[in-house]
Each structure stands twice: as C-alpha cells, then as structure tokens.
Amino acid sequence: YLHCTYHSVGFLLYPVRMLTLDIDELDKEFPGVKSELLDDLEAVAGKLFRNEVDTDDMVAEVSDEIMKYLKPGPHRGPVSVKFIKKIQEGKKPPWAWWESIGCRHFPHLARIALRVLTKQVGIGAVERSHKVMKKVSIKPLHR
C-alpha cells in the first residue's frame, strides 16, 4: 500500500496520527496493511540497528514498543496532546515530539522516529543534498 518502508514507518510514527490511528480499523478497510506496516517497521529497525550487538533483541523491543505506542497510555496525556497541536499548527516539527516525550516512553522507537522523521522529503531534498555535495571534491585516481 505504501511506497517504501521508510514511508510506512513515517506514516506509523507521525505523532499526530497517534491520536487518531486505529490500526485494526485500518486493517479492516485495507486488509493486510497492518502486517505490512509492522513488517516495514521491523525491516527499518533491522537496518538501523544492524551494527548493534543485540540487533534481534532491539528489533523485538521495537515490536513491543509499537504495540504500546498504538494504545492509550501516559504518552497520550495532556502535555503530549498540547505538543501535538503545535505540530498540527506547524509550530513544531514532528520529530520534536519523539525527542522530548516519545523517547521517555519508547526509547527504541524514538531512535527510529528521529532518524525517519528528520529526513527531508520531496524532490527539493535531493537537490539540496546535491548542492551541498557539489563543494566536495575527490582527487582523481591515476592508474
């Protein structure tokens, strides 16, 4: 359903969606989307944690944390809701919730969210990256 694994994870971990997303209802409307989202999250976790000593344990932690994240709990308290309203108004970036609130409740998910949600998207992101790299020069190899 979604374009790539990083888009799936961004969709799943976008803080505003936390308050409105019912993944089981979404799965009824679009059968298989829940397993696709969770599989994509595990795939991204595996990539991001691949150099860790206990990669499999960390991926398992991510699986546990996402199920808690999707259910009501202290991470959906008044402070969190107020913060999310600022994201909706464009006053805060989505990754800021993970940096200040999400990391306390879901440390492994927060690492992934910060990595995914801070990425620039769209065609302009590629152009900006190339603009920065234009100033980098590599000496040609002489054979």
C-alpha positions as CSV (number, residue, x, y, z in Angstrom):
1,Y,0.0,0.0,0.0
2,L,2.8,2.4,0.8
3,H,5.6,3.5,-1.5
4,C,8.6,2.2,0.5
5,T,9.5,1.0,4.0
6,Y,10.6,4.5,5.2
7,H,7.2,6.0,4.1
8,S,5.4,3.3,6.0
9,V,7.4,3.9,9.1
10,G,7.0,7.7,8.8
11,F,3.2,7.1,8.5
12,L,3.1,4.9,11.5
13,L,5.3,7.1,13.7
14,Y,3.9,10.5,12.8
15,P,2.8,11.8,16.3
16,V,-0.4,13.5,15.1
17,R,-1.6,10.2,13.7
18,M,-1.0,8.5,17.1
19,L,-4.2,10.2,18.4
20,T,-6.4,9.1,15.5
21,L,-5.0,6.0,14.0
22,D,-6.8,2.7,14.8
23,I,-4.5,0.2,13.1
24,D,-7.1,-2.6,13.4
25,E,-9.8,-0.5,11.8
26,L,-7.4,0.5,9.0
27,D,-6.6,-3.2,8.5
28,K,-10.4,-4.0,8.1
29,E,-10.7,-1.3,5.4
30,F,-7.4,-2.3,3.7
31,P,-6.7,-6.0,4.5
32,G,-3.0,-6.7,5.1
33,V,-2.0,-3.1,5.8
34,K,-1.3,-3.7,9.5
35,S,1.1,-6.5,8.8
36,E,2.8,-4.5,6.1
37,L,3.3,-1.5,8.4
38,L,4.7,-3.7,11.2
39,D,6.9,-5.7,8.8
40,D,8.3,-2.4,7.4
41,L,9.0,-1.1,10.9
42,E,10.9,-4.3,11.7
43,A,12.8,-4.0,8.4
44,V,13.8,-0.4,9.1
45,A,14.7,-1.3,12.7
46,G,16.9,-4.2,11.5
47,K,18.7,-1.8,9.1
48,L,19.2,0.9,11.7
49,F,20.3,-1.4,14.5
50,R,22.4,-3.8,12.3
51,N,25.7,-2.8,13.9
52,E,24.4,-3.3,17.4
53,V,25.5,-6.3,19.4
54,D,21.9,-7.4,20.2
55,T,20.1,-6.5,17.0
56,D,17.5,-9.2,17.3
57,D,16.6,-8.1,20.9
58,M,16.4,-4.5,19.8
59,V,14.0,-5.3,16.9
60,A,11.9,-7.3,19.4
61,E,11.8,-4.3,21.7
62,V,10.6,-2.1,18.8
63,S,7.8,-4.6,18.1
64,D,6.7,-4.4,21.8
65,E,7.0,-0.6,21.9
66,I,4.9,-0.1,18.8
67,M,2.0,-2.0,20.2
68,K,2.2,0.1,23.4
69,Y,2.5,3.3,21.3
70,L,-0.6,2.5,19.4
71,K,-2.7,2.0,22.6
72,P,-3.8,4.7,25.1
73,G,-1.3,5.4,27.8
74,P,0.7,8.1,29.6
75,H,2.3,9.1,26.3
76,R,-1.1,10.4,25.2
77,G,-1.5,12.7,28.2
78,P,-2.4,16.4,28.2
79,V,1.2,17.6,27.7
80,S,1.5,15.3,24.7
81,V,-1.8,16.4,23.2
82,K,-0.8,20.1,23.6
83,F,2.5,19.3,21.9
84,I,0.8,17.5,19.1
85,K,-1.5,20.5,18.5
86,K,1.7,22.6,18.0
87,I,2.8,20.1,15.3
88,Q,-0.6,20.4,13.6
89,E,-0.3,24.2,13.6
90,G,3.2,24.0,12.1
91,K,4.9,25.5,15.2
92,K,6.9,22.3,15.9
93,P,8.4,19.6,13.6
94,P,7.0,16.1,14.1
95,W,10.3,14.7,15.3
96,A,10.3,17.1,18.2
97,W,7.6,15.1,20.0
98,W,9.9,12.0,19.8
99,E,12.8,14.0,21.1
100,S,11.0,15.4,24.1
101,I,8.2,13.0,25.0
102,G,8.4,9.8,23.0
103,C,12.0,9.0,24.0
104,R,10.9,8.6,27.6
105,H,8.3,6.1,26.8
106,F,9.7,4.3,23.8
107,P,13.5,4.7,23.5
108,H,14.0,2.2,20.6
109,L,11.1,3.6,18.6
110,A,12.3,7.1,19.3
111,R,15.7,6.3,17.7
112,I,13.9,5.1,14.5
113,A,11.4,8.0,14.5
114,L,14.1,10.6,14.9
115,R,16.0,9.1,12.0
116,V,13.0,8.7,9.7
117,L,11.1,11.9,10.6
118,T,14.1,14.2,10.3
119,K,14.8,13.1,6.7
120,Q,13.9,15.7,4.1
121,V,11.3,14.6,1.6
122,G,10.4,15.6,-1.9
123,I,12.3,16.4,-5.0
124,G,13.8,19.5,-3.4
125,A,15.5,17.3,-0.8
126,V,17.6,15.6,-3.5
127,E,18.5,19.0,-5.0
128,R,19.6,20.4,-1.6
129,S,21.7,17.3,-0.9
130,H,23.5,17.6,-4.3
131,K,24.0,21.3,-3.7
132,V,25.9,20.6,-0.5
133,M,27.9,17.8,-2.2
134,K,28.8,20.0,-5.1
135,K,31.5,21.6,-3.0
136,V,33.1,18.2,-2.1
137,S,35.9,17.3,-4.4
138,I,37.6,14.0,-4.7
139,K,41.1,13.8,-6.3
140,P,41.0,11.6,-9.4
141,L,42.7,8.3,-9.2
142,H,45.7,7.9,-11.5
143,R,46.5,4.4,-12.7
